[in-house]
Every structure is written in structure tokens, then in C-alpha cells.
Amino acid sequence: MTGKLYVVGTPIGNLGDITYRAVETLKNVDFICAEDTRVTIKLLNKFEIKKRLVSYHEHSVKQVSEEIIEHMLSGETCAVVSDAGMPCISDPGEDLIRRCIENDIPIEVVPGPTAVASAAAISGLSSARFAFEGFLSVTKKQRYAHLEEAAKDTHTLIFYEAPHKLTATLSDMLEYFGDRKISICRELTKIHEEVIRTTISGAIEYYSDKNPKGEYVLVVEGASREQKNEDLTIEDAVIQARKLVSQGMKPSEACKEASKLTGFKKGDIYSELNKS
């Protein structure tokens, strides 16, 4: 009989935030996969849970995943946890999920705290629609490409950042995003929890004489419609209109809709559409 993988959310700071179901699950599984066993053991000790721990991090994904899958195929149950919050989001657990699916191993989620939703809720910025951007790459080319792409998104943007990279990230954001509103959420649910609601330039000034400490979640205002459209060309508008026509819309209506989406005049789009 095949075992099962439990994806277990753990506290992002305050250990009191763990759910009753999470505690029961960790007590009942055969073994636990942890991002950092030194961090997880503190949680287990707090709730008097004694289980076999398997170290599962970005440098051991391939080899350890195969071993974990073999154990579950033989009937053992496993819980995967991260150092804090929901595992399998921006961490190696993603690979384990895929391997379980490939091997028809059942997966059950035990939801818990998440820094993304917590930061969005108290940011003061729109949380109706947001995009989780995770950590920016340390490789400049990838980092700048990520920021350039994200700069056009009208949804609220949420990033994770380490303290030693915070000031550089804020400077890069100012360059690529402009001076938008930002909520800097630090050490969520911990003793020194702090939320600074300001602008990107204001945040840079704030940290000009302060040494960033703790873990950060940055919630950034999305692009305005004007910002999103300023990089578009009339050719982009025509492509939008042509796509709508191919879907059965009349050319005049397609140009009207493309005008709403891009900001170009309907007549100009219609004229260019008829040339092509």
C-alpha cells in the first residue's frame, strides 16, 4: 500500500500559530522532511514530537527526493515542512510534489501561516489581486529582467528579501518601478514585528542610517494603467485588435476594445489594421 505526503504549514515566527491539525499530523507521520533540521527540531521539541527527520534542501533535492519517494511507495507517510510558513512555495518542496504526482502518491495539504497573505492583509495596499514574486535573483541579468517584467504588472507585488540585500533591492525598485507606495513588513508575528508604510524613496531614506535586521516582506503598489501602457506601441494595439477579430469580433469593435486596453485611439488602430 502506497503512503502519503502531507504538506504541512508551520509558524512564520510565533510558534503559537501552529494549528492543532498540523501538530497531530506531525505526530502521526512516519518521518518528516525539513528544510533545515536545526530549525524544525525546535518546533518539534516545543510540542514534544519525536520523529525521524530528513534534511531536504536545494542542494540535496535530487538524491533525497528519490529516497523519500521510495519510502512512501513502500507505505510510509511523510510530512514536508519549510523553516517557516507553507512549504513547496519558492522552496525545494516543489520538486517533491511533482515526483509524488508522477508516482501516483496521494498528497494532502495541512494549511498554516504564510508570510505572503499576512503581509498583503496588513499592508494597506490593494489585496484584491496580487502577484507573489518571491526572492529576486542574485544574478544581475536575471534580477533586472525580473524587475523589468514586474514593473508592468498592475497587481500589487509581493517580494521576500533578506536584510543584507534590502537597500540594494529598494534602489533597484526605484529605478525600475518609479516611486511607488510600499509596505515593508519585518519579522511578521515575532517580537519585533514592524510595518513601515511609505514610498520606495521614503524607504531608501529611512534605511540610509539604519541597519536592516530580520526577515522582510515587501508589498509594492502595482503599476498604474498609464505606466503599463507607456511601453506599448501602435503595433501592439493592432496585434490586440487582430487577435479579437480572429475570435469573431467585428473589426470596429475589436479596435474599440484594443483602444481600451492600450490607450491608443480607435481610429488609429483601425487605420493600421486595414493596412495589414
C-alpha positions in Angstrom: 0.0 0.0 0.0 1.3 3.4 -1.0 2.0 6.0 1.7 1.1 9.7 1.6 2.7 13.1 1.6 1.4 15.7 3.9 2.3 19.4 3.1 2.3 21.0 6.5 2.3 24.7 7.1 4.3 25.8 10.1 4.5 29.2 12.0 6.3 32.0 10.3 7.6 33.3 13.7 5.3 32.8 16.7 5.2 29.1 17.5 1.7 29.6 18.9 0.3 30.0 15.4 0.7 26.3 14.6 -2.7 24.6 14.0 -4.0 21.6 16.0 -4.2 19.6 12.9 -0.6 20.4 12.0 0.6 19.1 15.4 -1.4 15.9 15.1 -0.2 15.3 11.6 3.5 15.7 12.6 2.9 13.3 15.5 1.3 10.7 13.3 3.5 10.5 10.2 6.4 8.1 9.9 9.0 10.8 9.1 9.4 14.5 8.4 11.3 16.2 5.6 12.7 19.5 6.8 14.4 22.4 5.0 16.7 22.9 8.0 16.5 20.2 10.7 18.0 22.5 13.3 15.1 24.9 12.8 12.4 22.1 12.7 13.7 20.4 15.8 12.9 23.5 17.9 9.3 23.3 16.7 9.1 19.6 17.4 10.6 19.9 20.9 8.1 22.6 21.7 5.2 20.2 21.1 7.0 17.1 22.3 7.1 15.4 18.9 9.7 12.8 18.3 10.1 11.8 14.7 12.8 10.8 12.2 14.0 13.9 10.4 15.3 14.0 6.8 17.2 17.0 5.6 15.7 18.3 2.4 17.1 21.5 0.8 18.1 22.9 -2.5 21.5 21.2 -2.6 20.1 17.7 -1.9 16.8 17.7 -3.9 17.6 15.0 -6.5 19.1 12.3 -4.3 16.9 12.9 -1.3 13.7 13.1 -3.4 14.3 9.6 -4.7 14.8 8.2 -1.2 11.6 9.9 0.1 9.6 8.6 -2.9 10.9 5.0 -2.3 9.8 5.2 1.4 6.3 6.4 0.5 5.9 3.8 -2.2 6.7 1.2 0.4 3.8 2.5 2.5 5.4 5.2 4.8 3.8 8.6 5.4 5.8 11.8 5.2 5.3 15.4 6.2 7.2 18.1 4.4 7.8 21.4 6.2 9.8 24.5 5.5 11.7 26.6 8.0 8.6 28.9 8.2 5.2 29.1 6.6 3.8 27.0 3.7 6.3 24.5 2.2 6.5 23.9 -1.6 6.2 27.6 -2.4 9.5 29.1 -3.6 11.4 26.2 -2.0 12.6 22.7 -2.9 9.3 21.1 -1.9 8.0 21.9 -5.4 10.1 19.1 -6.8 8.8 16.6 -4.2 5.2 17.5 -5.2 5.9 16.8 -8.8 7.6 13.5 -8.1 4.7 12.4 -5.9 2.3 13.2 -8.8 4.4 11.3 -11.2 4.3 8.2 -8.9 0.6 8.5 -8.0 1.4 9.1 -4.4 -1.5 10.9 -2.6 -0.8 14.4 -1.4 -2.8 16.2 1.4 -2.3 19.8 2.4 -2.4 20.9 6.1 -2.6 24.7 5.6 -0.9 27.1 8.0 0.5 30.6 8.3 2.0 32.3 5.2 4.1 35.5 5.1 2.6 36.4 1.7 -1.0 36.6 2.8 -0.1 38.0 6.2 1.8 40.9 4.6 -0.8 41.6 2.0 -3.5 41.8 4.7 -1.8 44.4 6.8 0.0 46.3 4.0 -2.7 48.9 3.4 -2.4 48.3 -0.3 -4.9 46.6 -2.6 -5.1 42.9 -1.8 -7.9 42.0 -4.2 -5.3 40.8 -6.7 -1.6 40.4 -6.0 1.4 38.7 -7.6 3.8 36.8 -5.4 7.3 37.4 -6.9 9.4 35.6 -4.3 13.1 36.4 -4.0 14.9 38.4 -6.7 17.9 36.6 -8.2 21.4 37.5 -7.1 22.4 37.3 -10.7 22.1 40.9 -12.1 20.9 39.9 -15.5 18.1 37.7 -14.2 17.3 40.2 -11.4 16.9 43.2 -13.8 14.9 41.1 -16.2 12.5 40.1 -13.4 12.1 43.7 -12.2 11.5 44.9 -15.8 8.8 42.4 -16.3 7.2 43.0 -12.9 7.2 46.8 -13.5 4.4 46.4 -16.0 2.1 44.4 -13.7 -0.9 46.3 -12.3 -1.4 43.9 -9.4 0.2 44.5 -6.0 3.6 42.9 -6.0 5.0 40.9 -3.1 8.7 40.1 -2.6 10.7 38.3 0.0 14.1 39.9 0.9 17.0 39.2 3.2 18.3 42.1 5.4 21.7 42.4 3.8 20.2 42.9 0.3 17.3 45.2 1.3 18.9 48.6 0.5 20.1 47.4 -2.9 16.7 46.0 -3.7 15.0 49.2 -2.8 17.3 51.2 -5.1 16.7 48.7 -8.0 12.9 49.0 -7.4 13.1 52.8 -7.5 14.9 52.6 -10.9 12.5 50.0 -12.4 9.2 50.8 -10.7 9.4 54.5 -10.1 8.5 56.0 -6.7 5.5 53.8 -5.7 3.9 53.1 -2.4 5.5 50.3 -0.4 4.8 48.5 2.8 7.9 46.9 4.4 6.8 44.1 6.7 9.6 43.0 9.0 9.7 40.0 11.4 6.0 39.2 11.0 4.4 37.5 14.1 7.7 37.9 16.0 8.6 40.1 19.0 10.0 42.9 16.8 7.2 42.8 14.2 7.2 46.1 12.3 5.3 47.5 9.3 6.6 50.7 7.6 4.1 52.1 5.1 5.8 54.7 2.9 7.2 55.2 -0.7 10.2 53.5 -2.2 12.2 56.7 -2.0 11.0 57.1 1.6 12.1 53.6 2.5 15.6 54.3 1.0 15.9 57.4 3.1 14.6 55.5 6.2 17.3 52.9 5.8 20.1 55.3 4.9 21.2 55.4 8.6 19.5 52.2 9.8 21.0 48.7 9.6 18.2 46.3 8.3 17.6 43.4 10.6 15.3 40.4 10.4 13.3 38.9 7.5 11.4 41.2 5.2 8.3 41.0 3.0 8.0 43.9 0.6 4.5 44.8 -0.6 4.7 47.2 -3.6 1.9 49.1 -5.3 1.2 47.8 -8.8 1.7 49.8 -12.0 -1.0 52.3 -12.9 -2.7 51.7 -16.2 -0.8 54.7 -17.6 2.5 53.1 -16.6 1.6 49.8 -18.1 0.6 51.3 -21.4 3.5 53.7 -21.9 5.8 50.9 -23.3 3.2 49.7 -25.8 3.3 50.7 -29.5 0.6 51.1 -32.1 1.8 47.7 -33.5 0.9 46.1 -30.1 -2.6 47.6 -30.3 -3.1 46.3 -33.8 -2.0 42.8 -32.7 -4.6 43.0 -29.9 -7.3 44.0 -32.4 -6.3 41.3 -34.9 -6.5 38.7 -32.2 -10.0 39.8 -31.2 -11.1 39.8 -34.9 -9.8 36.2 -35.2 -12.0 35.3 -32.3 -15.1 36.5 -34.2 -15.3 40.2 -33.1 -16.2 42.8 -35.7 -13.1 45.0 -36.7 -14.7 48.2 -35.4 -15.5 46.6 -32.0 -12.1 44.9 -31.9 -10.4 48.3 -32.4 -12.6 49.8 -29.7 -11.6 47.1 -27.2 -7.9 47.4 -28.2 -8.1 51.1 -27.6 -9.3 50.5 -24.0 -6.5 48.0 -23.4 -3.7 50.1 -24.9 -4.7 53.7 -24.7 -4.3 54.3 -28.5 -7.1 55.9 -30.4 -9.6 53.6 -32.0 -9.3 55.3 -35.4 -5.6 55.0 -35.5 -5.8 51.3 -34.6 -8.5 50.8 -37.3 -6.4 52.6 -39.9 -3.3 50.4 -39.2 -5.4 47.3 -39.0 -6.7 47.9 -42.6 -3.2 48.3 -43.9 -2.1 44.9 -42.6 
